[in-house]
Amino acid sequence: MSNKTALSEGWKTYRFDQMAENINERVLPADAEGLPYVGLEHLDSESLKIRRWGSPDEVEAQKLRFYLGDIIFGKRRYYQKKLAVADFDGICSAHAMVLRAKSDVVLPKFLPFFMQSEVFFERAIAISVGSLSPTINWTALARQEFPLPPLDEQCRIAEILWATEEAIEGWLTVSEQLSDFRGRLPTEKLRSGSEKQIVSVDDILIDIQYGSSVAAFETGQFPILRIPNVLNGEVDLADLKWIDLPGADFDRYALREGDILIVRTNGNPDYVGRSAVVDQTVPARSVFASYLIRLQIDQSRIRPDYLREIINSPEFRRSLRGEIKSSAGNYNLNTKGIKRQKITLPPIDIQDQLLVDLKLIDQQIKLVKTNIENLRSIKKRVFLESIGNA
């Protein structure tokens, strides 16, 4: 977008406070009974739709009132790109701004897309203040100047973008439904089986132990898997470190395909108990760090991927939560707490069929997410092309 001295016909430059009004209606949660509460945690990055919310009795201190059609703009940590259009009345976090388009300058249906654009995002990031939780102040935002197309052009652009947004929302709904189905499938499938056994984790173990406490560096003899490498049920090699070990210690901590790694210590209790299976993608001669627990299992009775699915299931995680203890700001899990957990153990062929079904669902989820990303790219390109000749 070029500067205001070279604008296309009909375009004009406006201060942001000419484009939108900052609605600063304060309300105490006790006075907002029955209204939904929307915190920044309820907003999804790059999505204009509010999919979840809380209740006023879950929060304290003053909040902001918003109404149908208002924009909830996450002014704190805006690099997360949290911005939504309210399709109901409610209250929201004071870490947001409630904005309302001034329709004589910018159409309400155009403003959200403008605020999602790179030109607005870059300006918003530039005026954010604070290092730990960078925040955008209304005073600074209000005086920012932006060129805008005439209202009829805004209308044309907005209609295209809303059609794209609706397609994205449709695919997001499909993704949520698939993820929900995937989460329920193991429990539902195992509930109907007649040949299943209930056993303790200890019953299917060959070995269980903690990892090496040797400091890791950017280079060394052996790749070492740490907490950041256990992510979303898989081994993530994006932040791989290395250590040096004598031969005897290497033999003790060496990972083998089919080993299962469980996070045992973290400042966030939700991270404790996360697990992943060591597969063919893990570099040869890899070892594991002390904040992980390694399980080696009897693979003639249980598939590693099946056990990972059980460990990562909501039911197992809830049970495991009772074994997690707090100490010095960390949450800790020990081997005894893992070994006494009960799991459902069906025959190997049932395990294999379940894993095939889950893999098919995962493939569909991946395709859906690709469609969502492609549509978001199209939306950005449409906006850029629409304002590119300004």
C-alpha positions in Angstrom: 0.0 0.0 0.0 1.6 3.3 -1.1 1.6 6.5 0.8 -1.2 9.1 0.8 0.4 11.3 -1.8 0.0 8.6 -4.4 -3.5 7.2 -3.6 -5.8 5.8 -6.2 -8.9 7.8 -7.0 -11.5 7.7 -4.2 -9.0 6.5 -1.6 -8.4 8.6 1.5 -6.2 8.4 4.5 -7.7 8.3 8.0 -6.5 8.2 11.5 -7.6 5.0 13.2 -9.8 6.9 15.7 -11.7 8.1 12.6 -12.2 4.5 11.5 -13.2 2.9 14.8 -14.5 3.8 18.2 -13.0 2.4 21.4 -15.9 1.2 23.5 -14.7 1.4 27.1 -17.9 0.4 28.9 -16.7 -1.2 32.2 -18.7 -3.8 34.1 -18.1 -5.9 37.2 -18.6 -9.7 36.6 -21.2 -9.7 39.4 -23.3 -7.3 37.4 -23.0 -9.4 34.2 -24.9 -12.5 35.3 -26.0 -14.6 32.4 -23.7 -13.0 29.9 -20.8 -15.0 28.3 -17.3 -14.0 29.3 -14.7 -14.0 26.5 -11.0 -14.0 27.6 -8.0 -14.0 25.2 -7.7 -17.7 25.9 -11.1 -18.1 24.2 -9.9 -16.5 20.9 -8.2 -18.5 18.2 -5.3 -17.0 16.2 -6.3 -15.8 12.8 -10.0 -16.6 13.3 -12.8 -14.1 13.4 -15.3 -16.5 15.1 -15.7 -16.9 18.9 -16.1 -20.7 19.4 -15.9 -20.9 23.2 -16.4 -18.7 26.2 -16.6 -18.8 30.0 -18.9 -17.4 32.7 -18.7 -14.1 34.7 -18.5 -16.1 37.9 -15.1 -17.6 36.8 -13.4 -14.1 36.8 -12.8 -11.1 39.0 -12.1 -7.4 38.5 -13.7 -5.1 35.9 -14.3 -6.3 32.4 -15.4 -4.7 29.1 -18.9 -4.9 27.8 -19.3 -5.8 24.1 -22.3 -6.1 21.8 -23.3 -8.0 18.7 -21.1 -6.9 15.8 -18.3 -5.3 18.0 -14.7 -6.4 17.4 -12.8 -7.9 20.3 -9.2 -7.0 19.6 -6.5 -8.7 21.7 -4.3 -5.7 22.5 -2.0 -7.8 24.7 0.5 -10.0 22.8 -1.0 -9.1 19.5 1.7 -11.2 17.7 -0.8 -14.0 18.5 -3.2 -12.4 16.0 -6.3 -12.7 18.2 -9.2 -10.8 16.8 -12.9 -11.7 16.6 -16.3 -10.3 15.7 -18.9 -10.8 18.4 -22.0 -12.7 17.3 -23.6 -12.2 20.7 -23.5 -9.7 23.6 -21.2 -10.3 26.5 -18.2 -9.2 28.5 -14.5 -9.6 27.7 -11.1 -9.4 29.2 -9.6 -6.0 29.9 -6.5 -7.2 27.9 -8.7 -6.7 24.8 -10.1 -3.6 23.2 -13.8 -3.4 22.1 -13.9 -1.6 18.8 -16.8 -0.5 16.7 -16.5 0.6 13.1 -17.5 4.2 12.2 -19.5 3.2 9.2 -19.3 6.6 7.4 -15.5 5.8 7.0 -15.2 2.0 7.1 -17.8 -0.7 6.8 -18.3 -2.9 9.8 -17.9 -6.0 7.6 -14.6 -4.6 6.1 -12.8 -3.5 9.3 -12.1 -7.0 10.7 -10.3 -8.0 7.5 -8.3 -4.7 7.5 -7.2 -5.4 11.0 -6.1 -8.9 10.0 -4.0 -7.5 7.2 -0.2 -7.4 7.3 -0.2 -3.6 7.0 -2.2 -3.3 10.2 -0.4 -6.1 12.0 3.0 -4.6 11.3 1.9 -1.2 12.6 0.3 -2.7 15.7 3.4 -4.7 16.6 5.5 -1.6 16.0 3.5 0.5 18.6 3.3 -2.3 21.2 5.0 -1.4 24.5 6.5 -3.8 27.1 8.8 -6.7 26.7 7.2 -9.6 28.6 3.6 -8.8 27.6 3.7 -6.2 24.8 0.5 -4.2 24.8 -1.1 -1.8 22.3 -2.4 1.4 23.9 -5.5 3.1 22.4 -3.8 6.5 22.4 -1.0 5.2 20.2 -3.3 3.2 17.9 -5.8 6.1 17.6 -3.3 8.4 15.9 -2.0 5.8 13.3 -3.0 6.7 9.7 -4.1 4.2 7.1 -5.4 4.7 3.5 -8.8 3.2 2.8 -10.7 2.5 -0.4 -14.2 4.1 -0.9 -17.1 2.4 0.7 -18.4 0.7 -2.4 -15.0 -0.9 -3.0 -14.8 -1.9 0.7 -18.2 -3.6 0.2 -16.9 -5.6 -2.8 -13.8 -6.7 -1.1 -15.6 -7.6 2.1 -18.1 -9.8 0.3 -15.3 -11.9 -1.2 -13.4 -12.1 2.0 -16.5 -13.1 4.1 -17.2 -15.9 1.5 -13.6 -17.2 2.1 -14.0 -16.8 5.8 -17.2 -18.9 5.8 -15.4 -21.6 3.9 -12.6 -21.6 6.4 -15.0 -21.8 9.3 -16.7 -24.8 7.6 -13.4 -26.6 7.4 -12.6 -25.7 11.0 -15.8 -27.3 12.1 -14.9 -30.4 10.2 -11.5 -30.4 11.8 -13.0 -30.1 15.3 -15.5 -32.9 14.6 -12.8 -35.2 13.3 -10.6 -34.4 16.3 -13.4 -35.1 18.7 -14.2 -38.4 16.9 -10.6 -39.4 17.1 -10.4 -38.7 20.8 -13.5 -40.9 21.4 -12.7 -43.7 19.1 -10.2 -45.7 21.3 -12.5 -45.7 24.3 -15.6 -46.6 22.2 -13.8 -49.3 20.3 -12.3 -50.9 23.4 -15.5 -50.7 25.3 -17.2 -53.1 22.9 -14.3 -55.7 22.8 -14.9 -59.0 24.7 -11.3 -60.3 24.7 -9.7 -57.3 26.4 -7.8 -57.4 29.7 -7.2 -54.8 32.3 -3.6 -54.8 33.3 -1.1 -52.4 35.0 1.5 -50.7 33.0 4.0 -52.6 35.1 2.7 -55.9 33.6 3.8 -55.0 30.1 7.1 -53.4 31.0 10.6 -54.7 30.3 12.3 -51.7 31.7 11.6 -48.2 32.9 14.2 -45.5 33.8 15.1 -41.9 34.0 17.4 -40.3 31.5 20.9 -38.6 31.6 21.5 -35.5 33.6 24.6 -34.5 31.6 24.4 -31.0 30.2 23.4 -30.7 26.6 25.0 -28.5 24.0 24.8 -27.6 20.3 27.4 -30.2 19.4 28.6 -33.4 20.9 28.8 -37.2 20.5 25.2 -38.2 20.8 21.9 -36.5 20.0 19.7 -36.2 23.1 16.0 -36.0 23.3 14.6 -33.6 25.9 11.2 -32.2 26.9 10.8 -29.9 23.9 11.3 -32.9 21.6 8.2 -34.6 23.0 5.3 -32.7 21.3 1.8 -33.6 20.2 2.4 -37.3 20.7 5.4 -37.4 18.4 9.2 -36.8 18.6 9.9 -33.3 17.3 13.5 -32.8 16.2 13.3 -29.1 15.6 15.4 -28.3 18.7 17.9 -31.1 18.9 20.8 -30.9 21.3 23.9 -33.1 21.8 25.9 -34.5 24.8 29.1 -36.4 25.4 28.9 -39.7 27.4 31.3 -42.5 28.2 30.5 -45.8 26.6 28.8 -47.5 29.6 26.5 -44.5 30.0 25.6 -44.5 26.3 24.5 -48.1 26.6 22.3 -47.3 29.5 20.6 -44.3 27.9 20.6 -45.4 24.2 17.2 -45.2 22.6 15.7 -48.0 20.4 12.9 -47.9 18.0 9.7 -48.6 19.9 10.8 -47.0 23.2 8.3 -44.7 24.7 9.3 -41.4 26.3 7.2 -39.7 29.0 7.7 -36.1 30.3 8.2 -36.5 34.1 8.9 -32.9 35.3 7.7 -29.5 34.2 6.5 -26.1 35.6 3.2 -26.8 33.7 1.3 -29.8 35.1 -0.4 -30.3 31.7 2.9 -31.1 30.1 3.8 -33.8 32.7 2.8 -37.2 31.2 3.1 -36.2 27.6 4.5 -39.1 25.6 5.9 -40.0 22.2 7.3 -43.2 20.5 10.8 -43.4 19.3 10.5 -44.2 15.6 12.7 -44.3 12.5 12.9 -40.5 12.3 15.0 -40.4 15.5 18.7 -40.1 14.7 20.8 -43.2 15.3 22.7 -43.3 18.6 20.2 -41.0 20.3 19.9 -40.8 24.1 17.3 -39.2 26.4 17.5 -36.5 29.2 16.8 -36.8 32.9 13.4 -35.0 32.8 12.1 -37.9 30.6 11.2 -41.4 31.6 11.9 -44.2 29.1 9.6 -47.2 28.8 10.6 -50.4 27.1 7.7 -52.7 26.6 6.9 -56.3 25.7 6.0 -55.7 22.0 4.7 -59.2 21.7 1.8 -58.1 23.9 1.4 -54.4 23.1 2.2 -52.1 20.2 4.2 -49.0 21.2 1.8 -46.7 19.2 -1.1 -48.3 21.0 0.4 -47.6 24.4 1.2 -44.0 23.4 -2.5 -43.5 22.4 -3.6 -44.8 25.8 -1.1 -42.7 27.7 -2.2 -39.5 25.8 -5.9 -40.3 26.2 -7.9 -37.9 28.5 -8.9 -40.9 30.8 -5.2 -41.9 31.4 -4.1 -38.3 31.8 -6.8 -37.7 34.4 -5.7 -40.8 36.3 -2.0 -39.9 36.0 -2.7 -36.4 37.4 -3.3 -38.0 40.8 0.3 -39.2 40.8 1.8 -35.8 40.0 3.4 -34.0 43.0 4.4 -30.3 43.3 7.8 -29.3 44.5 9.8 -26.0 44.2 7.5 -24.7 41.4 7.7 -27.9 39.4 5.3 -30.8 38.9 6.9 -34.2 39.1 6.0 -37.8 38.1 7.9 -40.9 39.2 8.2 -44.4 37.7 6.0 -45.9 40.5 3.2 -43.6 39.5 3.4 -44.8 35.9 3.8 -48.5 36.7 0.6 -48.7 38.8 -1.7 -47.2 36.1 -4.3 -49.5 34.7 -4.8 -49.9 30.9 -7.0 -51.8 28.6 -5.1 -54.5 26.7 -6.9 -56.1 23.8 -5.4 -58.7 21.5 -2.7 -57.5 19.1 -5.0 -57.7 16.0 -7.5 -55.3 17.7 -4.7 -52.9 18.6 -3.5 -53.0 15.0 -6.9 -52.3 13.6 -7.4 -49.4 16.0 -4.1 -47.9 14.9 -5.1 -48.2 11.2 -8.4 -46.4 11.9 -6.6 -43.6 13.8 -4.1 -43.2 11.0 -6.8 -42.8 8.5 -8.5 -40.1 10.6 -5.1 -38.4 11.1 -4.7 -38.3 7.3 -8.1 -36.7 6.9 -7.3 -34.1 9.6 -4.1 -33.3 7.9 -5.9 -32.7 4.6 -8.5 -30.5 6.3 -5.8 -28.4 7.9 -4.1 -28.0 4.5 -7.4 -26.8 3.0 -7.7 -24.3 5.9 -4.1 -22.9 5.3 -4.7 -22.7 1.6 -7.9 -20.7 2.1 -6.1 -18.4 4.6 -3.4 -17.8 2.0 -6.1 -17.0 -0.6 -7.8 -14.6 1.8 -4.5 -12.7 2.4 -3.7 -12.6 -1.3 -7.2 -11.3 -2.2 -6.9 -8.5 0.3 -3.4 -7.6 -0.9 -4.4 -7.6 -4.5 -7.5 -5.5 -3.7 -5.5 -2.8 -2.0 -2.3 -3.2 -4.0 -3.1 -0.4 -6.5 -3.9 2.2 -3.9 
